Amino acid sequence: EAPPSVTYQTYISGGWQPTVADKATSGLAGQGKKTEGLRVSLKAGAQSLGNSSVKYRTYLQTYGWQSWVSNGASSAKAGSGKRMEAIEISLTGDISSQYDIYYRSYVTGYGWLDWACNGQSAGSAGYAKRIEAIQIVLVKKGGAAPGSTATPYKEAPPSVTYQTYISGGWQP
């Protein structure tokens, strides 16, 4: 019996990349090109997907986290020139009790980060680094992750700025 699969595509400056499926790379890893949009869909296997869907959102330069979208809708602002920095993807409906969705991102300066799963953040935030490519795959519940899950996301720690006033003026 053919299992369901996940198909996806990224928008790289100038246009949508070809649709790929099941752990294939979408984007241009290592070429310094930024992704500006993402579309993800489920494809039925031998059985109907019923009420199942995939939902996802992207963290976009300047704008932060975008609203959740699902089933092939465009996330981020394709063509805006703003880079995607992180993604979150999860399954809903019947499929969520049978499969986990794993995904990872290729981030400028870091390369491939580890695999995130079921709504975790993948990519980076606060470092001004772009996602250049992604991979997504469905894994049967209880199955092994497709690779390491140790560090799927890097977030810059918060910082504190301060000044002191010394007789007559504020210091830098």
Secondary structure, 3 states (H helix, E strand, C coil): CCCCEEEEEEEECCEECCCEECCCCEECCCCCCCEEEEEEEEECCCCCCCCCEEEEEEEECCCEECCCEECCCCEECCCCCCCEEEEEEEEECHHHHCEEEEEEEEECCCEECCCEECCCCEEEECCCCCEEEEEEEEEECCCCCCCCCCCCEEECCCCCCCCCEECCEECC
